[in-house]
């Protein structure tokens, strides 16, 4: 463990006449902190994070993080101190540099209590989809409807509001997309980032003036009264958002051979139940009824308790295996922060050294078997061994991403949806320490463990990328469609058997596409416009990045229409029989020496179920990607074709 710095010792010794929040007749967030008070709290936080957080320099260097902490001091020096609200924002912004979703600051108790009854919250739930704010659940009588788009709030464009507040939302690694839900609604903050941080960035009037565009494109101004946090929270309950595991499991039969299981959270410590009491009836039904396909919807699940998450895995794996390979801590000595540090498990404050193995770098690895996370997961007697289709989203993180990473190697498994948050390699999580900064009364969270998932492959700094990308779009949201579930239902409708799946199949590898790597591709996209039944052609460029494991990122650039630019990913299944979730039906070398790979599968096009056939023609100097679709009772038609050269 590093010795305490002179600056830290000096800061602890600073005697202030009055703690910042003891000032009278001033709003708690506006109470002024002196430079000395700011310095003391910063030094306490900096030393604790540097010595306790096991992933402190996982994504940033010590010098980069030193600069982040220094920026707070510089801000206070230039202004002759700072308010509690300014300090809270500065600390939260500093913590995002660690790139850990479990690392964040909590409002001082006085600020949170004062906020509870204030009308600071927009009177609706909304989603950020494709960069646009779409109203989901409005309060009744406001003149707002689901599908209305927020263009501005109190004279600020939504883009300005989102840019100002989103920077305070932490993410794991480089999963920037995962902060979108937290911007509009969050269980970690008091409201989404727009309400939670916005109230500290600018004055929030009791009435919000909104510029709204309805589904027909008509723009109007709407003035609504803001609501308090309790009323805002109730809107989430109205949406059926479960906050406890006991309420989060639902099961629905689909036809004669499939079923849908939703698990919206693994949080099982506030009102604990035995997980198998909820899981066993579901998996018993699957087994007794001979259902061979299960759609597992985890899209609302951000993680939670180990027993609930591992309990689900035990019902989905055929063989015993270890869930996580290692739990590591940065230090066993927390005495420098006595009186300031707390957690729900007091043993973590003074851990028994006999339970750890010291590593060469001074960190400590928890011995196997002490926590169930590093133990063996044993299949239950009703474990499902059929086709598993998992729905993913940007909301996944922590425990739910751990499960997705773990199940990626399961046979007969397809993931559909959006790229997740979290870390497929393993997060910094587990037990959380809560460190009180005494001058401001801000509390910061510090995870105790760095965890390693038992996975063969992962993309560094990222969560899980689905086999089939099916993100929510504004068009689908307004229409009430669910692209990921629609894709899953289309696949589930196709007959399947283990014997059929295990038969000899054509295969590919990501190496078949290695010749595409580069940024100098240009050409055209020809596509069929269903509205006019005419074909159009537009210029396009393509950038292909180096393969990472079984995946290769690439993107299309549309000159003059950059808002349509798209990032994609080629992903080969572990057995090589599927490309982006579709079965490979042809693989050959054509007369020009180009490799041709053809895949087929079920999907949707023009909002209708369809058979999808994708053809890839690959050479060093040319690339063709054609999509053919076939609707029920019809023949294949070419929907679009990319033709690129270099």
C-alpha positions as CSV (number, residue, x, y, z in Angstrom):
1,X,0.0,0.0,0.0
2,X,1.3,3.5,-0.8
3,X,2.0,5.8,2.1
4,X,-0.2,8.7,2.7
5,X,1.1,11.9,0.9
6,X,2.1,15.0,2.8
7,X,-0.7,16.8,1.0
8,X,-3.2,14.3,2.3
9,X,-2.0,14.6,5.9
10,X,-1.9,18.3,5.7
11,X,-5.4,18.4,4.3
12,X,-6.7,16.2,7.1
13,X,-5.2,18.6,9.6
14,X,-7.0,21.6,8.2
15,X,-9.4,23.0,10.9
16,X,-12.4,24.7,9.5
17,X,-14.7,26.8,11.6
18,X,-17.9,25.3,10.3
19,X,-18.7,22.4,8.0
20,X,-20.0,23.6,4.7
21,X,-23.6,22.4,5.2
22,X,-24.0,24.0,8.6
23,X,-24.5,27.4,7.1
24,X,-28.0,28.8,7.7
25,X,-30.7,30.3,5.5
26,X,-29.0,29.2,2.3
27,X,-30.2,26.4,0.0
28,X,-28.0,23.4,0.8
29,X,-26.5,23.2,-2.7
30,X,-25.6,26.9,-2.6
31,X,-23.7,26.7,0.6
32,X,-20.1,28.0,0.0
33,X,-17.1,25.9,0.6
34,X,-13.7,27.5,1.2
35,X,-10.6,26.5,-0.7
36,X,-9.3,24.7,2.3
37,X,-12.5,22.6,2.6
38,X,-12.4,21.7,-1.1
39,X,-8.8,20.7,-0.8
40,X,-9.5,18.5,2.2
41,X,-12.4,16.6,0.6
42,X,-10.4,16.2,-2.7
43,X,-7.4,14.8,-1.0
44,X,-9.5,12.3,1.0
45,X,-11.3,11.2,-2.2
46,X,-8.1,11.0,-4.3
47,X,-6.2,8.9,-1.8
48,X,-9.1,6.5,-1.2
49,X,-9.7,5.9,-4.9
50,X,-6.0,5.5,-5.7
51,X,-5.5,2.9,-2.9
52,X,-8.9,1.1,-2.7
53,X,-10.4,1.1,-6.2
54,X,-9.1,-2.1,-8.0
55,X,-9.6,-0.6,-11.4
56,X,-8.4,2.9,-10.8
57,X,-5.9,2.9,-13.6
58,X,-7.6,0.2,-15.7
59,X,-8.5,2.8,-18.4
60,X,-6.7,5.9,-17.4
61,X,-3.1,6.6,-16.3
62,X,-2.2,8.0,-12.9
63,X,-1.1,11.2,-14.4
64,X,-4.4,11.6,-16.2
65,X,-6.3,11.0,-13.0
66,X,-4.0,13.4,-11.1
67,X,-4.9,16.1,-13.6
68,X,-8.6,15.4,-13.1
69,X,-8.4,15.9,-9.3
70,X,-6.2,19.0,-9.8
71,X,-8.8,20.5,-12.0
72,X,-11.2,20.7,-9.0
73,X,-8.6,22.5,-6.9
74,X,-7.9,24.9,-9.7
75,X,-11.6,25.6,-10.2
76,X,-11.9,26.4,-6.4
77,X,-8.7,28.5,-6.4
78,X,-9.8,30.7,-9.4
79,X,-13.3,31.3,-7.8
80,X,-12.2,31.7,-4.2
81,X,-14.0,28.5,-3.2
82,X,-17.1,26.8,-4.6
83,X,-20.6,25.9,-3.6
84,X,-21.6,22.4,-2.5
85,X,-23.5,21.9,-5.7
86,X,-20.5,22.9,-7.8
87,X,-18.3,20.6,-5.8
88,X,-20.7,17.7,-6.2
89,X,-20.7,18.2,-10.0
90,X,-16.9,18.6,-10.2
91,X,-16.4,15.3,-8.2
92,X,-18.9,13.4,-10.3
93,X,-17.2,14.6,-13.5
94,X,-13.8,13.5,-12.1
95,X,-15.1,10.1,-11.3
96,X,-16.3,9.5,-14.8
97,X,-12.6,9.5,-15.9
98,X,-12.2,6.1,-14.0
99,X,-14.7,4.6,-16.4
100,X,-16.5,2.4,-13.9
101,X,-20.3,2.4,-13.8
102,X,-20.2,1.6,-10.0
103,X,-18.1,4.7,-9.3
104,X,-20.2,7.7,-8.7
105,X,-21.1,10.4,-6.2
106,X,-24.3,10.8,-4.1
107,X,-25.9,14.1,-3.3
108,X,-25.3,15.4,0.3
109,X,-28.1,14.3,2.6
110,X,-29.3,17.9,3.1
111,X,-29.5,18.5,-0.7
112,X,-31.3,15.2,-1.3
113,X,-33.8,15.8,1.4
114,X,-34.5,19.4,0.2
115,X,-34.9,18.1,-3.3
116,X,-37.5,15.4,-2.4
117,X,-40.4,17.8,-2.2
118,X,-39.4,20.2,-4.9
119,X,-41.1,20.4,-8.3
120,X,-37.9,19.6,-10.3
121,X,-39.0,16.8,-12.6
122,X,-40.5,16.7,-16.0
123,X,-44.0,15.2,-15.7
124,X,-43.4,12.2,-18.1
125,X,-41.0,9.4,-18.8
126,X,-39.0,9.6,-22.0
127,X,-36.4,7.8,-24.0
128,X,-33.3,8.9,-25.9
129,X,-33.6,7.0,-29.2
130,X,-31.3,7.8,-32.2
131,X,-30.4,11.0,-30.5
132,X,-34.0,12.2,-30.2
133,X,-36.1,12.6,-27.1
134,X,-39.3,10.5,-27.4
135,X,-42.0,10.8,-24.8
136,X,-43.0,7.4,-23.5
137,X,-45.4,7.8,-20.5
138,X,-46.8,11.3,-19.9
139,X,-49.0,12.3,-17.0
140,X,-52.7,12.6,-18.0
141,X,-54.2,15.9,-19.0
142,X,-50.9,17.5,-20.3
143,X,-51.8,17.5,-24.0
144,X,-48.8,15.1,-24.6
145,X,-48.8,11.7,-26.1
146,X,-46.5,8.8,-26.4
147,X,-44.4,9.3,-29.5
148,X,-44.2,13.1,-29.2
149,X,-40.6,14.3,-29.6
150,X,-39.0,16.8,-27.3
151,X,-37.2,19.5,-29.3
152,X,-36.3,22.0,-26.5
153,X,-36.7,22.5,-22.7
154,X,-37.0,26.0,-21.3
155,X,-35.4,27.5,-24.4
156,X,-32.5,25.1,-24.6
157,X,-32.4,22.6,-27.4
158,X,-32.6,19.0,-26.3
159,X,-29.1,18.5,-27.8
160,X,-27.7,21.3,-25.6
161,X,-29.4,19.8,-22.5
162,X,-28.2,16.3,-23.2
163,X,-24.7,17.4,-23.9
164,X,-24.5,19.4,-20.7
165,X,-25.8,16.6,-18.4
166,X,-24.7,13.4,-20.0
167,X,-21.0,14.1,-19.3
168,X,-21.7,13.4,-15.6
169,X,-23.0,9.8,-16.2
170,X,-20.3,7.2,-15.7
171,X,-20.0,4.1,-18.0
172,X,-17.9,1.0,-17.9
173,X,-14.9,1.2,-20.2
174,X,-15.8,2.7,-23.6
175,X,-19.5,1.8,-23.7
176,X,-20.6,5.4,-24.3
177,X,-24.0,4.3,-25.7
178,X,-25.0,2.8,-22.4
179,X,-25.5,6.2,-20.7
180,X,-28.5,6.9,-22.9
181,X,-31.1,5.4,-20.5
182,X,-29.5,7.2,-17.5
183,X,-29.9,10.5,-19.3
184,X,-33.6,10.3,-19.4
185,X,-34.4,8.1,-16.3
186,X,-32.2,6.5,-13.7
187,X,-32.5,4.5,-10.5
188,X,-28.9,5.5,-9.5
189,X,-29.6,9.3,-9.4
190,X,-32.6,11.3,-8.3
191,X,-34.2,11.1,-11.7
192,X,-32.5,11.0,-15.1
193,X,-29.4,13.1,-15.7
194,X,-31.4,15.9,-17.3
195,X,-33.4,16.4,-14.1
196,X,-30.8,15.3,-11.6
197,X,-27.8,17.3,-12.8
198,X,-29.8,20.0,-14.7
199,X,-31.2,21.3,-11.4
200,X,-27.6,22.1,-10.4
201,X,-26.5,23.6,-13.7
202,X,-29.3,26.1,-14.2
203,X,-32.4,27.5,-12.6
204,X,-35.4,25.1,-13.0
205,X,-38.8,26.9,-13.1
206,X,-41.9,25.2,-11.6
207,X,-43.3,25.2,-15.1
208,X,-41.4,23.8,-18.0
209,X,-41.8,25.3,-21.5
210,X,-41.4,22.5,-24.1
211,X,-41.1,22.6,-27.8
212,X,-42.8,19.4,-29.0
213,X,-43.1,17.8,-32.4
214,X,-45.9,15.2,-32.7
215,X,-45.9,12.0,-34.8
216,X,-47.4,13.9,-37.7
217,X,-44.5,16.5,-37.7
218,X,-46.5,19.4,-36.2
219,X,-44.4,21.5,-33.9
220,X,-46.1,23.3,-30.9
221,X,-45.2,24.8,-27.6
222,X,-46.5,23.2,-24.4
223,X,-46.2,24.5,-20.9
224,X,-46.4,21.9,-18.1
225,X,-46.0,21.9,-14.4
226,X,-43.0,20.0,-13.0
227,X,-43.6,17.3,-10.4
228,X,-41.7,16.0,-7.3
229,X,-39.5,13.0,-7.2
230,X,-42.1,10.7,-5.6
231,X,-44.7,11.4,-8.3
232,X,-42.0,11.0,-11.0
233,X,-41.0,7.6,-9.5
234,X,-44.6,6.5,-9.6
235,X,-44.6,7.0,-13.4
236,X,-42.0,4.3,-13.6
237,X,-44.2,1.9,-11.7
238,X,-47.0,2.7,-14.1
239,X,-44.7,1.4,-16.9
240,X,-44.3,-1.9,-15.0
241,X,-40.6,-1.3,-14.2
242,X,-39.8,-3.8,-11.5
243,X,-37.2,-2.7,-8.8
244,X,-37.2,-6.0,-7.0
245,X,-36.3,-9.4,-8.3
246,X,-39.4,-10.9,-6.7
247,X,-41.5,-8.8,-9.1
248,X,-39.2,-9.1,-12.1
249,X,-39.8,-12.5,-13.5
250,X,-42.6,-13.1,-16.1
251,X,-43.2,-16.1,-18.4
252,X,-45.3,-16.4,-21.5
253,X,-45.9,-19.4,-23.8
254,X,-45.5,-18.9,-27.5
255,X,-47.2,-21.4,-29.8
256,X,-46.5,-25.1,-29.0
257,X,-42.8,-25.1,-28.9
258,X,-41.4,-21.7,-27.7
259,X,-41.7,-19.4,-24.7
260,X,-40.7,-16.0,-23.5
261,X,-39.0,-15.4,-20.1
262,X,-38.4,-11.8,-18.9
263,X,-36.1,-11.0,-15.9
264,X,-36.1,-7.3,-15.5
265,X,-33.7,-7.0,-12.5
266,X,-31.5,-9.2,-10.3
267,X,-31.8,-6.9,-7.2
268,X,-32.6,-9.4,-4.5
269,X,-31.3,-7.9,-1.3
270,X,-34.0,-5.4,-0.2
271,X,-36.8,-8.0,-0.2
272,X,-35.0,-11.3,-0.8
273,X,-36.5,-14.4,-2.1
274,X,-35.0,-17.8,-3.0
275,X,-34.3,-17.4,-6.7
276,X,-35.2,-21.0,-7.6
277,X,-38.7,-20.5,-6.2
278,X,-39.3,-18.2,-9.2
279,X,-37.2,-20.0,-11.8
280,X,-38.2,-23.6,-11.1
281,X,-41.8,-23.4,-12.2
282,X,-40.7,-21.8,-15.5
283,X,-38.1,-24.3,-16.4
284,X,-40.2,-27.2,-15.2
285,X,-42.9,-26.1,-17.6
286,X,-40.4,-25.9,-20.4
287,X,-39.2,-29.4,-19.7
288,X,-42.6,-31.0,-19.1
289,X,-44.2,-29.4,-22.2
290,X,-41.3,-30.2,-24.5
291,X,-40.6,-26.6,-25.5
292,X,-37.4,-26.4,-27.4
293,X,-36.9,-22.6,-27.9
294,X,-36.7,-20.0,-25.1
295,X,-36.5,-16.2,-25.7
296,X,-34.8,-14.7,-22.7
297,X,-35.5,-10.9,-22.4
298,X,-32.9,-9.2,-20.2
299,X,-33.2,-5.8,-21.8
300,X,-34.4,-4.0,-18.7
301,X,-31.9,-5.7,-16.5
302,X,-29.0,-3.7,-15.2
303,X,-27.7,-6.3,-12.8
304,X,-28.2,-6.8,-9.0
305,X,-27.6,-9.8,-6.7
306,X,-25.4,-12.7,-7.4
307,X,-27.8,-15.4,-6.2
308,X,-30.5,-14.3,-8.7
309,X,-28.1,-14.0,-11.7
310,X,-26.2,-17.3,-11.0
311,X,-29.5,-19.0,-10.3
312,X,-30.6,-18.1,-13.8
313,X,-27.4,-19.5,-15.3
314,X,-27.8,-22.7,-13.4
315,X,-31.1,-23.2,-15.3
316,X,-29.5,-22.6,-18.7
317,X,-26.2,-24.5,-18.8
318,X,-26.0,-28.3,-19.4
319,X,-22.7,-28.8,-17.5
320,X,-21.0,-27.7,-14.3
321,X,-18.6,-24.8,-14.8
322,X,-17.1,-21.9,-13.0
323,X,-18.9,-18.5,-13.3
324,X,-16.0,-16.2,-12.5
325,X,-12.3,-17.0,-12.3
326,X,-10.9,-14.3,-10.0
327,X,-11.9,-11.6,-7.5
328,X,-9.1,-9.1,-6.7
329,X,-8.8,-6.2,-4.3
330,X,-6.3,-3.4,-4.3
331,X,-5.7,-3.3,-0.5
332,X,-6.8,-5.0,2.7
333,X,-6.0,-1.9,4.9
334,X,-8.8,0.6,5.2
335,X,-7.7,2.2,8.4
336,X,-6.7,5.6,6.9
337,X,-10.4,6.2,6.3
338,X,-11.8,5.1,9.7
339,X,-15.0,6.9,10.4
340,X,-15.4,8.0,6.8
341,X,-15.9,4.6,5.1
342,X,-18.9,2.3,5.4
343,X,-20.5,-0.6,3.6
344,X,-23.3,-3.2,4.0
345,X,-20.8,-5.9,4.9
346,X,-18.6,-4.8,7.8
347,X,-16.2,-7.7,7.2
348,X,-15.1,-5.9,4.1
349,X,-13.7,-3.0,6.2
350,X,-11.3,-5.3,8.0
351,X,-10.9,-8.4,5.8
352,X,-9.1,-11.5,7.1
353,X,-5.8,-11.8,5.2
354,X,-6.0,-15.6,5.3
355,X,-8.8,-15.3,2.8
356,X,-6.5,-13.8,0.2
357,X,-3.4,-14.5,-1.9
358,X,-1.0,-11.6,-2.3
359,X,0.0,-10.8,-5.8
360,X,3.4,-9.5,-7.1
361,X,1.8,-6.0,-7.8
362,X,0.7,-5.6,-4.2
363,X,-3.0,-6.5,-4.9
364,X,-4.8,-9.5,-3.3
365,X,-6.8,-12.3,-4.9
366,X,-9.7,-13.7,-3.0
367,X,-9.4,-17.5,-2.5
368,X,-11.8,-19.6,-4.4
369,X,-14.9,-20.8,-2.6
370,X,-15.3,-17.9,-0.2
371,X,-17.9,-16.2,-2.5
372,X,-20.3,-18.2,-4.7
373,X,-19.3,-16.1,-7.7
374,X,-16.0,-18.0,-8.0
375,X,-17.6,-21.3,-7.2
376,X,-18.9,-23.9,-9.6
377,X,-22.4,-23.4,-11.2
378,X,-24.2,-26.7,-11.2
379,X,-27.1,-27.2,-13.6
380,X,-30.5,-27.7,-11.9
381,X,-32.5,-30.8,-12.6
382,X,-34.8,-28.8,-14.9
383,X,-32.0,-27.0,-16.8
384,X,-32.9,-26.0,-20.3
385,X,-30.7,-27.4,-23.1
386,X,-32.7,-26.2,-26.2
387,X,-32.4,-23.2,-28.5
388,X,-31.8,-20.0,-26.5
389,X,-32.5,-16.5,-28.0
390,X,-31.3,-13.7,-25.7
391,X,-32.5,-10.1,-26.1
392,X,-29.9,-7.5,-25.2
393,X,-29.9,-3.7,-24.8
394,X,-27.8,-0.7,-23.9
395,X,-29.4,-1.0,-20.4
396,X,-27.5,-4.2,-19.6
397,X,-24.5,-3.7,-17.3
398,X,-22.8,-5.3,-14.3
399,X,-24.5,-8.6,-13.5
400,X,-26.6,-8.9,-16.6
401,X,-23.7,-8.3,-18.9
402,X,-21.7,-10.9,-16.9
403,X,-24.5,-13.4,-17.7
404,X,-24.5,-12.5,-21.4
405,X,-20.8,-12.9,-21.6
406,X,-21.0,-16.2,-19.8
407,X,-23.7,-17.6,-22.1
408,X,-22.0,-16.5,-25.3
409,X,-20.2,-19.8,-25.4
410,X,-23.3,-21.9,-24.8
411,X,-24.3,-24.0,-27.8
412,X,-27.5,-23.2,-29.6
413,X,-27.5,-19.6,-28.4
414,X,-28.2,-16.4,-30.3
415,X,-28.1,-12.8,-29.0
416,X,-30.3,-10.1,-30.6
417,X,-30.7,-6.4,-29.8
418,X,-28.3,-3.7,-28.9
419,X,-24.7,-3.4,-27.7
420,X,-24.6,-3.6,-23.9
421,X,-22.9,-1.6,-21.2
422,X,-20.8,-3.3,-18.6
423,X,-17.7,-5.4,-19.2
424,X,-17.6,-8.8,-20.8
425,X,-14.1,-9.3,-19.3
426,X,-15.5,-8.5,-15.9
427,X,-16.5,-5.3,-14.0
428,X,-15.2,-3.6,-10.9
429,X,-18.1,-4.3,-8.6
430,X,-19.2,-6.6,-5.8
431,X,-19.1,-5.0,-2.4
432,X,-19.3,-1.2,-2.6
433,X,-17.7,1.1,-0.1
434,X,-19.3,4.5,0.7
435,X,-16.8,7.2,1.5
436,X,-18.2,10.4,3.2
437,X,-16.3,13.6,2.3
438,X,-16.8,15.5,5.6
439,X,-16.6,19.1,4.4
440,X,-19.2,18.8,1.7
441,X,-21.1,15.7,3.0
442,X,-20.9,14.3,-0.6
443,X,-20.7,10.5,-0.5
444,X,-18.7,8.6,-3.2
445,X,-19.0,4.9,-4.1
446,X,-15.8,2.8,-4.4
447,X,-16.1,-0.9,-5.6
448,X,-14.0,-3.3,-3.6
449,X,-13.4,-6.0,-6.2
450,X,-12.2,-6.3,-9.8
451,X,-13.8,-9.4,-11.2
452,X,-12.9,-11.7,-14.1
453,X,-15.6,-13.5,-16.0
454,X,-14.9,-17.1,-17.1
455,X,-15.1,-16.2,-20.8
456,X,-12.8,-17.3,-23.6
457,X,-13.2,-14.1,-25.6
458,X,-14.1,-10.5,-25.0
459,X,-13.6,-7.0,-26.5
460,X,-11.5,-4.9,-24.2
461,X,-13.4,-2.1,-22.6
462,X,-16.7,-3.2,-24.1
463,X,-19.8,-5.2,-23.1
464,X,-21.4,-7.8,-25.3
465,X,-22.2,-7.2,-29.0
466,X,-25.3,-9.1,-30.2
467,X,-25.1,-11.7,-33.0
468,X,-28.0,-9.8,-34.6
469,X,-28.2,-6.1,-34.3
470,X,-31.8,-5.0,-33.8
471,X,-31.8,-1.6,-32.1
472,X,-34.8,0.4,-31.2
473,X,-35.5,3.1,-33.8
474,X,-37.6,6.2,-33.7
475,X,-39.8,4.8,-36.4
476,X,-40.3,1.5,-34.6
477,X,-41.0,3.4,-31.3
478,X,-43.7,5.6,-32.7
479,X,-45.3,2.6,-34.4
480,X,-45.2,0.6,-31.2
481,X,-42.9,-2.1,-32.7
482,X,-40.2,-4.0,-31.0
483,X,-37.4,-4.8,-33.6
484,X,-35.4,-7.2,-31.3
485,X,-38.4,-9.2,-30.2
486,X,-39.8,-9.3,-33.7
487,X,-36.5,-10.8,-34.9
488,X,-36.6,-13.3,-32.1
489,X,-40.1,-14.4,-32.8
490,X,-39.3,-14.8,-36.5
491,X,-36.4,-17.1,-35.6
492,X,-38.4,-19.0,-33.0
493,X,-41.1,-19.7,-35.5
494,X,-38.7,-21.8,-37.6
495,X,-38.7,-25.5,-36.6
496,X,-35.6,-26.6,-34.7
497,X,-34.1,-29.7,-33.2
498,X,-30.8,-30.5,-31.6
499,X,-30.1,-33.3,-34.1
500,X,-30.7,-30.9,-37.0
501,X,-28.5,-28.2,-35.5
502,X,-25.6,-30.5,-34.8
503,X,-25.5,-31.8,-38.4
504,X,-22.6,-30.9,-40.6
505,X,-22.8,-27.2,-41.7
506,X,-20.9,-24.9,-43.9
507,X,-18.7,-22.6,-41.9
508,X,-16.7,-19.4,-42.1
509,X,-14.2,-17.5,-40.0
510,X,-13.6,-13.8,-39.4
511,X,-10.3,-14.4,-41.3
512,X,-12.4,-14.8,-44.5
513,X,-13.1,-11.0,-44.3
514,X,-9.6,-9.9,-43.3
515,X,-8.9,-8.5,-46.8
516,X,-11.6,-5.9,-46.3
517,X,-9.6,-4.0,-43.6
518,X,-9.0,-0.4,-44.6
519,X,-10.5,3.1,-45.0
520,X,-10.3,3.5,-48.8
521,X,-13.5,1.8,-49.9
522,X,-15.9,3.8,-52.1
523,X,-18.9,3.0,-54.3
524,X,-22.6,3.1,-54.3
525,X,-25.7,1.8,-52.6
526,X,-28.7,0.7,-54.7
527,X,-31.9,0.2,-52.9
528,X,-35.6,-0.5,-53.5
529,X,-38.0,2.2,-52.1
530,X,-41.1,0.3,-51.1
531,X,-43.2,3.5,-51.2
532,X,-42.6,4.2,-54.9
533,X,-41.5,0.7,-55.9
534,X,-38.5,2.4,-57.6
535,X,-34.8,1.9,-57.2
536,X,-32.4,4.6,-56.2
537,X,-28.6,4.9,-56.1
538,X,-26.5,7.0,-53.7
539,X,-22.8,7.3,-53.2
540,X,-21.3,5.5,-50.2
541,X,-17.9,5.0,-48.5
542,X,-16.9,2.1,-46.2
543,X,-14.3,1.9,-43.4
544,X,-13.4,-1.6,-42.1
545,X,-11.4,-2.0,-38.8
546,X,-9.2,-4.8,-37.7
547,X,-10.9,-7.9,-36.5
548,X,-11.2,-8.4,-32.8
549,X,-11.7,-12.0,-31.9
550,X,-14.7,-13.3,-33.9
551,X,-15.9,-9.8,-34.8
552,X,-14.9,-7.2,-37.3
553,X,-16.2,-3.6,-36.9
554,X,-17.1,-1.6,-40.0
555,X,-19.1,1.5,-41.0
556,X,-20.8,3.1,-43.9
557,X,-20.4,6.9,-44.7
558,X,-23.0,8.6,-46.9
559,X,-21.5,11.9,-48.3
560,X,-23.9,14.7,-47.9
561,X,-26.2,12.7,-45.7
562,X,-23.8,12.1,-42.7
563,X,-26.8,11.8,-40.3
564,X,-27.4,8.4,-41.9
565,X,-23.9,7.1,-41.3
566,X,-24.0,3.7,-39.7
567,X,-21.6,1.5,-37.7
568,X,-21.9,-2.2,-38.1
569,X,-20.2,-5.4,-37.1
570,X,-19.6,-8.7,-38.8
571,X,-19.7,-11.4,-36.1
572,X,-19.0,-15.1,-36.6
573,X,-20.5,-17.6,-34.2
574,X,-18.3,-19.8,-32.1
575,X,-18.9,-22.9,-34.3
576,X,-18.5,-20.8,-37.5
577,X,-21.9,-21.9,-38.8
578,X,-23.6,-18.5,-38.4
579,X,-22.7,-15.0,-39.5
580,X,-24.5,-12.2,-37.7
581,X,-26.9,-14.8,-36.4
582,X,-27.9,-16.2,-39.8
583,X,-27.0,-19.7,-41.0
584,X,-24.4,-20.0,-43.7
585,X,-25.9,-21.9,-46.7
586,X,-23.2,-21.3,-49.4
587,X,-19.5,-20.7,-49.4
588,X,-17.4,-20.9,-52.6
589,X,-14.9,-19.2,-54.8
590,X,-16.4,-17.7,-58.0
591,X,-14.9,-17.5,-61.4
592,X,-13.2,-14.2,-60.6
593,X,-11.4,-15.6,-57.6
594,X,-13.7,-13.8,-55.1
595,X,-15.0,-15.6,-52.0
596,X,-18.8,-15.8,-51.8
597,X,-20.6,-16.4,-48.5
598,X,-24.4,-16.6,-48.5
599,X,-26.5,-16.7,-45.3
600,X,-30.2,-17.1,-44.7
601,X,-32.5,-16.6,-41.8
602,X,-35.8,-15.2,-40.5
603,X,-36.3,-11.5,-39.9
604,X,-38.5,-8.5,-40.7
605,X,-38.5,-6.0,-43.6
606,X,-40.9,-3.3,-44.3
607,X,-42.4,-4.1,-40.9
608,X,-43.4,-7.6,-42.2
609,X,-42.0,-11.1,-41.4
610,X,-39.7,-12.1,-44.1
611,X,-37.0,-14.6,-45.1
612,X,-33.7,-12.8,-45.3
613,X,-30.8,-13.8,-47.6
614,X,-27.5,-11.9,-47.4
615,X,-24.7,-12.4,-50.0
616,X,-21.1,-11.3,-49.4
617,X,-18.7,-11.2,-52.4
618,X,-15.2,-10.5,-51.1
619,X,-11.9,-9.8,-52.8
620,X,-8.9,-7.5,-52.1
621,X,-10.3,-4.8,-54.4
622,X,-14.0,-5.2,-54.4
623,X,-16.8,-6.0,-52.0
624,X,-20.5,-6.6,-52.7
625,X,-23.1,-7.0,-49.9
626,X,-26.6,-7.8,-51.2
627,X,-29.8,-8.2,-49.2
628,X,-32.6,-10.2,-50.7
629,X,-36.0,-10.6,-48.9
630,X,-38.9,-12.9,-49.5
631,X,-42.3,-12.3,-48.0
632,X,-44.9,-15.0,-47.4
633,X,-46.1,-16.5,-50.7
634,X,-43.6,-14.5,-52.8
635,X,-40.2,-14.8,-54.4
636,X,-36.9,-13.3,-53.3
637,X,-36.4,-9.7,-54.3
638,X,-33.3,-7.6,-54.0
639,X,-33.9,-5.0,-51.2
640,X,-30.5,-3.3,-51.5
641,X,-26.9,-3.9,-52.7
642,X,-23.7,-2.2,-51.7
643,X,-21.0,-2.2,-54.4
644,X,-17.6,-0.9,-53.2
645,X,-14.1,-0.8,-54.7
646,X,-10.6,0.4,-54.0
